Amino acid sequence: MLPWERKIPDYLTDRNNTVGFILFTAVFALVFINIYAPFGVDKWLDYSNVELFFYSSIVILIGMLVIVISRILMHIVGRKMPIKYLTYAAWIAGEVAVLALVYALIQWFFIRVGNNFVVMFRNSIRTTAYIILLPYLISWLYLSFKDKYVTLEKIENRNHGEPASEVHEKQAGGLLSMVSFRDEKGVLKFSVKKEDLLYIEAADNYIIIHYLANLKPGRYMIRNTLKRIGQEMMDTSLVRIHRSYIVNIDNMKLIRKEKEGLIIGFDSPEDLTVPISKTYIDGFIRKLSNFAVPEHDENITG
């Protein structure tokens, strides 16, 4: 399926989101008109600032009425058939065209600037696009971020209230195991599949999460301490092996003995290794006895 043939996300047609979206667009347009004076409102210089604000508010109110009618029609259509990206884009273009026509008619009959309606309408389309598309884009980005954040929160809430641990979500074909991380304020910041998590590294007052994304190593930094993360992950396959490292024993590929001590290697395309500190060796061994390690070529060589 091509991208423009896909159904738009539900948050774009949600009633509450639509109300907030229209109000934000109205405020943005009101500020824009009073600052940049498009549509010939700069010709109203005989009016006071209060009167100018009043008349520009009427113009915006008319425009918002057009958008409200458009969104009601979109809601009706959306109940009968899925709205795809291409349809949505055409709908937005239609909103801009109708609004531009309304504003051009206001200029032509009430403000009475210019003597060529076609040129006036063309300029109105350009200015309307500036006013409408920018708040549209800001709203879409905000709603997209909000939707992803809420989704992560829902996944995390299935973890029986624990701030950071393994979260399971049923999907087609099996059980997806996630490990979620919060910052020092308890805000959910990052979730990764358990099988893709390699290790966690301390960096002053931050932690760096090392993981695989499409079989390529990735990193994500969160403001938190390794000690706190270790306490939250006590009942998982994560174990602290060093003052600077916590590893996922399910992703260990080998344990190698070198002059400096024991080294852990991971099941990843790159040769990633971390050292095991003598201070944490006993806890590491106990953890190994409690968790079965996947069938890789684990070896301890001398």
N, C-alpha and C positions, 0 to 999 in steps of 0.2 A: 504494500500500500504506500502510495506517495505521501509525503508529509502534508500537503494541502488537502488530502482526502481524509485525513484523520479528524475525529470529533474534537471540538475544542474542550478544554477542561471545564468542569462544572462550576468552578469558582468565577468564571467569566459571566455566567448567567444567574448566579446566586442572587436572591432578592436583596439581602442586606448589603452585599458587596456592590450591587448595582446602585443602591441608594447612596452609599458612601462615594462611589465613583462619580455620580452626577453632581453631588454637592462639591466635591473637590474640583471638578471641571468648572463649575459655576464660579467658585472663588478665584481660581486661576484666571479665568476669562475676565472677571471683573477687574482684577489687578492689572492684567495685560491691557485692557481697554483704557483704563484711567492713566496708565503710565505712557503707553505708546500711541494712544489716540488713533487707532485704525478706523476704517469705515467712515472717515470724514468727521468724526466727533471733534477733531481739532477745530472744526468750523464753528463749534458752539462756544467760542471764546467769550461771547457776550454774557454767558451764564456764569454764576458763581461756582466755586468748587463743589458746594453741596448740591446745586442744581445739576451740575455735570454728572456727579455721582448718581443722582436720582435717575436721570435719563439713561445713563449707561446701564444702570441696574435693570431698567425696563427692557433694554435691548437684550441683556443677558437672560432675563426671565423668559423672553420669547424664545430665545435659542434653547434654553433648558427644557421648555415645553415641547419643542421639536424632538429633543433627545428622549424625553420621558415617553412620548408617543412611540418613538422608534423602539425603545427597549420593551415596551408593553407588547408591541407586535413581535419582537424577537422572542419574548417569553412564550407567546401563543404558538409561534412557529416551532420553537424548541420542544414544546410538549407533543407535537405531532410528528416531528422528524428530527434526527440528530443534526446539529449545526456544525458543519465542517469548517476548517480553517479558511478555505477559499471562499465559502459563503460568508463567513464572518468578515473577511477583508473587504469583500464587495459591499457588505452592509455598512461598514465604516465609511467607505468611499461614498456611498449613497447619503449617509448622514452629513458628511462634509459638503456635498453638492447641494443638498436641501437647505442646510444652514446658510451656505454662501448665497443661495437664491433669496432667502428671507432677508439677509442683511443687505443685499444689493437692492431689493425692493424698498427697504427702509431708507436707504440712501437716496433712491430715485424719487420717492414720493414725499418724504418728510424732511430729509436734510437738504435735498436738492443741490447736490454737488455733481459736476460733470454733465456732459451731454451725450455720452455714448454708453448705452446700457451694457453692451457686450463687453467693452473694456472694463466697465465697473464690475460686472459679474466675474470676469476673469481675475481681476485684482482681489475681489472678495473671496474667491476660492483659495487663492494663495494665502491670504491673511487668516482665513478660517482654519486652514490646515495647520498653520502655526499655533493658533489658539487651542485647537481641539486635539491634535495628535500628540503634543508634548504631555499634557496631563493624562491622556490615554496611555501613553507609554509608561509613564511613572506609575500609574495605577496597576497596569499589567505586571510590571516588575515587582511591585510590592505584594500583590496578591499571589504571584507565583512563589515568592520567598515565604510568605505566610503559609501557603498550602504545604510546602515542603517541610516547614518547621512543625506544623500541626501534625503532619504524618509521622515525623520522627517522635514527637511527644506521645502519640498514640501507641507507637511501638514500645517506647520506653515505659509507658504506664502498664503494659502487660507484664512488667517485671516485678509485680507485687510490691512496688514502692521502693525498691533498691535503687540508689542513685546511679550505679554503673555496674552492669553485670551482663550475663548472657540473656538475650531476649529472643523468644521463638515466635515465628509467624508462619502459619500454614500457607503454603503456596502449592500450585499445581506441580506435582512431581516430587513432593517431599516436604521436609521441614527446614526452614531457613533459620540458621542460628546467627544472631547478631551480637556484637559486643558494643555497648554504648558508653560514651564518655561525656562527663559534665565538667565545667570549669570550677574554679574554687568557690563561685557563688551559687553553684548548683544548677546552672543553666546548661541544658543539653546542647552540645556543640558538634558531636561527631559520632557516627555509627558505622561499623564495618562488619562484613561477614567474618565469622570466627575463623573460617578456613583461610581467609586472606590476611589475617593479622599475624605479623611476624614478632615484633618486640616493641617495647616502649622505652624511650631513653630520657633521662633527666637532663634538663638544661636550665640551671639556676631555679627560678620560680616557675618554670614551664616544663611541660613534658612534650616529647616529640613521638608521635605514633607512627611506626613504620609498618607499612602494609603493601599488599599487591593490588594493583588496579590493571585489569586486562593483562596480567602476567608481567607487569612492569612495576618496579618499586616506587612507592609513593610515601609522602611524609605529610603529617598534619600536626601543627603546634597548638597546644591549649595551655592556658595559664592554670596550673595545678601542680601538686607535688607528687613525686613517685611514691612517697610513703602513704599518702591518702589513697592513691589508686591501688596500691598493693593491699591495703586493708579492705577496700571495696571488692577486690577480685579474689579474695581468699578461697572462695568455693568454686572457682573456675579453673580452667586449664592454664591460667597465667601464674607464674611464679617468679619471685624476685631472686636473681642470681648474683647481683652486684649492687653496690650503692648507686649505680647509674643506670641499671637495666632491669627490666622485667620482660620475660620471654613467654611466648606461647608454645608450650611443650608439644602441642599437636602439630606444629609446623617445623619441629627440629628435624634436620636431616642427618646430622652426625655430631658426635662429641669427640673432640680430638685433644690429646695431651701434647702440650708443647713445653718449652723451657719455662715460659711464664706461668704455666698452669693449664687448666682445662679451657677449651674453646668450643663454643656451640656454633654449628653451621645450620643454615636454614634452607628449606625447600623453596628456592627462588632462582630466577634466571641468573642473577648476579651472585658473586661470592661474598655473601654477607655473613659476618661472624661477630660474636660478642664474647667477652671473657667471663668465666665463673670465678667469683671471689671465694677465698677460703672461708670467709665469714658466713657465706650463705650456702655452702656446699651441703651441709646436713639437711637443711630445709628443702633444697633442690632434690636430693635423693628421696626424701620422704614424699615429696610431690610426685616423683616418678613412680613410686610404688602404689600411689592411689589413682593415677591416671594412665590409661593405656596409650602408648605412643603409636601413631599410625605406622603402617608397614613401609618404612623407608629403609635405607641401608644405614641404620644407626650402628656406629662403631665407636669404641674407645680404643685408641691405638697408643701404644707406648713408644 
